[in-house]
Amino acid sequence: MKKFCLIVNAGNSTTTFATSRGTTIYNKISIATDSLGAPPLSLWQEVKKFEVKGPAFIASVVPRWDAVLARIIEDLTGESPVFLSGKMDVGISIDYKPPQNLGADRIANAVAAHHLFPEQDAIVVDIGTAVNLDCITKKGHFLGGAIAPGPRLMMNALKLYTDKLPSVDLTNFSGTALGRDTGSCIRSGVLLGLAGLIEGLVKRLKHELSRQSLVILTGGGAQLLMDHIDEYDTYDPDLTLKGLSIIATRHTDATTKGVSNISCLKT
């Protein structure tokens, strides 16, 4: 019976451990990234139950935690993990300069978008600590995109750089632009303002890529904004994990055939 791949998506706020087969994701466990220094015992207990084959694959945008993550994975599996980077052959062409500066989460998203929708140009909108908008052609070329601050980063900046504005719960939003108190004004400005920013960028990117581009929404902050954004076609909360799983499967299949292609740089 084919075993699972172990995949890890390490983001600025949250790190998710999961197993996968192809594009099906199982056994997701999420913890705060800042807790990786002393991860809960339950993480070991749960991940130890996973039946995995081959090394774990990690998409990390937090280099300060990479060594800790590597030790965690080695303790759990007995093997060193593979960290996804722009230098790898992942099945698409990385037309980004320099490729090693491209975030691993953006690579995984692009791979998943092209694999799941191979007949369409795609724009991935990943809403997290930052908002990444990335363009992938139907021929499998990652072109680049745009980066903006995410909702909680915008709110935290208001609190940090003003004397009187408080931190507010962004999940408690009425949807109306006209705020009647400071909290509702901040929610309106952050959430509707960011929704407008995303829609504006999507329209501009479609003009430069393709007006028929498929827009895929993902990321931990997507649910805060999706009711206020019209410019998207589908929502996939597991897009990054699916892309990482596709890359892991590609590597596993190549290794089984006696070919190593994961360290080859696409040019």
SEDREN-637608 format. One record per residue (C-alpha): x negated, y, z; residue in one letter. Coordinates in steps of 0.1 Angstrom, whole numbers, padded with zeros to 4 digits, always signed. Each point is the difference from the previous one (the first is absolute). Layout:
! residues N
XYZa;...
This chain:
! residues 267
+0000+0000+0000m;-0013+0034-0010k;-0011+0020+0031k;+0005+0036+0008f;-0024+0029-0006c;-0007+0022+0030l;+0002+0037-0009i;-0004+0032+0021v;+0011+0035-0009n;-0019+0024+0024a;+0015+0035-0003g;-0007+0032+0020n;+0030-0006+0023s;+0009-0037-0003t;-0019-0032-0008t;+0021-0029-0013t;-0011-0037+0000f;+0020-0023-0023a;-0002-0033-0019t;+0011-0003-0036s;+0005-0022-0030r;+0000+0018-0033g;+0021+0031+0005t;+0020-0015+0029t;-0010+0014+0034i;+0004-0019+0033y;-0007+0004+0037n;-0006+0037+0001k;-0015+0013+0033i;-0006+0037+0004s;-0020+0018+0027i;-0012+0036+0004a;-0034+0003-0017t;-0015+0018+0030d;+0007-0031+0021s;-0023-0021-0021l;-0027+0005+0025g;+0020-0020+0025a;+0026-0018-0020p;+0028-0017+0020p;-0003-0037+0008l;+0032-0006-0019s;-0018+0009-0033l;-0024-0029+0005w;+0027-0024+0010q;+0022+0008-0030e;-0028+0002-0027v;-0015-0032+0013k;+0032-0017-0010k;-0005+0010-0037f;-0011-0028-0023e;-0023+0019-0023v;-0024-0010-0028k;-0032+0019-0008g;-0012+0034+0013p;+0023+0027+0012a;+0004+0031-0023f;+0001+0034+0015i;+0012+0033-0014a;-0015+0026+0024s;+0001+0038-0001v;-0016+0003+0035v;-0037-0008-0003p;-0006+0007+0037r;+0020-0032+0007w;-0014-0022-0027d;-0027-0017+0022a;+0026-0007+0027v;+0024-0014-0026l;-0027-0022-0014a;-0007-0014+0035r;+0037-0006+0006i;+0004-0019-0032i;-0032-0021+0006e;+0013-0009+0034d;+0034-0010-0014l;-0011-0019-0031t;-0037-0008+0003g;-0007+0018-0033e;-0011+0035-0009s;+0028+0021-0017p;-0001+0016-0034v;+0005+0038+0001f;+0018+0013-0031l;-0019+0028-0019s;+0000+0018-0033g;-0031-0020-0010k;+0019-0033-0003m;+0016-0015-0031d;+0036-0001+0011v;+0016-0006-0033g;+0006+0037-0010i;-0023+0027-0012s;-0010+0026+0025i;-0003+0033-0019d;-0009+0020+0030y;-0032+0018+0008k;-0019-0013+0019p;+0020-0032+0004p;-0014-0007+0034q;+0018+0031+0013n;+0034-0014-0008l;+0019-0012+0031g;+0006-0037+0003a;+0037+0005+0006d;+0003+0019-0032r;-0018-0028-0019i;+0024-0026+0015a;+0030+0021-0008n;-0011+0004-0036a;-0007-0037-0004v;+0035-0009+0014a;+0017+0026-0022a;-0016-0013-0032h;+0006-0037+0010h;+0036+0005+0009l;+0009+0024-0029f;-0025-0008-0028p;+0021+0015-0028e;+0002+0035+0016q;-0022+0029+0009d;+0004+0005+0038a;-0004+0027+0026i;-0004-0013+0036v;+0010+0024+0027v;-0015-0013+0033d;+0012+0020+0030i;-0021-0005+0031g;-0024+0023+0019t;-0007+0013-0034a;+0022-0001-0031v;-0017-0016-0030n;+0015+0003-0034l;-0018-0024-0024d;+0004-0006-0038c;-0005-0034-0016i;+0005-0005-0037t;+0018-0031-0015k;-0034-0009-0015k;-0014-0004+0035g;-0020+0032+0005h;+0000+0018+0033f;-0003+0037-0009l;+0002+0019+0033g;+0028+0022+0014g;+0005+0023+0029a;-0005+0001+0038i;+0020+0020+0025a;+0004-0001+0038p;+0027-0023+0013g;+0030+0010+0022p;-0016-0007+0034r;-0032+0017-0010l;+0019+0031-0011m;+0019+0000+0033m;-0031-0005+0021n;-0017+0029-0019a;+0028+0023+0009l;-0003-0009+0037k;-0038+0002-0001l;-0003+0034-0017y;+0028+0018+0017t;+0006+0010+0036d;+0038-0005+0002k;+0010-0027-0025l;+0006-0034+0017p;-0004-0035-0012s;+0034-0014-0011v;+0015-0034-0008d;+0002-0001-0038l;+0024-0029+0000t;+0028+0021+0015n;+0007+0020-0032f;+0035+0011-0011s;-0010+0006-0036g;+0010+0036-0001t;-0025+0026-0010a;+0014+0027+0023l;-0015-0007+0034g;+0019+0015+0030r;-0028-0005+0026d;-0038-0004-0001t;+0001-0037-0002g;+0024-0002-0029s;-0019+0027-0018c;-0032-0020+0003i;+0017-0032-0012r;+0015+0019-0030s;-0033+0016-0009g;-0021-0031+0003v;+0024-0026-0015l;+0019+0020-0026l;-0032+0020-0008g;-0020-0032-0005l;+0029-0016-0020a;-0001+0030-0024g;-0038-0002-0002l;+0002-0037-0010i;+0028+0006-0026e;-0019+0028-0015g;-0032-0020-0003l;+0018-0030-0014v;+0015+0022-0027k;-0034+0015-0009r;-0016-0035+0000l;+0027-0014-0023k;-0007+0029-0024h;-0037-0010-0001e;+0005-0038+0001l;+0033-0010-0014s;+0036+0013+0005r;+0011-0036+0002q;-0024-0008+0029s;+0014-0022+0027l;-0003+0016+0034v;-0006-0023+0029i;+0004+0012+0036l;-0019-0017+0028t;-0018+0007+0033g;+0009+0003+0037g;+0015+0035-0004g;+0021-0008-0030a;+0032-0006+0020q;-0003+0035+0015l;+0003+0015-0035l;+0016-0024-0024m;+0036+0013+0007d;-0013+0035-0011h;-0019-0010-0031i;+0017-0006-0034d;-0031-0005-0021e;-0006-0037+0007y;+0012-0033-0015d;-0008-0027+0026t;-0012-0003+0036y;-0024-0028+0011d;-0013+0002+0035p;-0025-0028-0006d;-0015+0013-0032l;-0035+0004+0015t;+0001-0035+0015l;+0012-0015-0033k;-0029+0016-0019g;-0025-0012+0026l;+0015-0035-0003s;-0002+0000-0038i;-0037+0010+0003i;-0007-0027+0026a;+0017-0026-0022t;-0020+0011-0030r;-0032-0005+0020h;+0011-0033+0015t;+0009-0014-0035d;-0033+0012-0015a;-0020-0015+0029t;+0019-0033-0004t;-0011+0000-0037k;-0036+0007+0010g;+0001+0036-0012v;-0006+0030+0022s;+0016+0031-0014n;+0009+0020+0031i;-0033+0020+0002s;-0001+0010-0037c;+0004+0037-0007l;+0026+0010-0025k;-0012+0028-0023t;
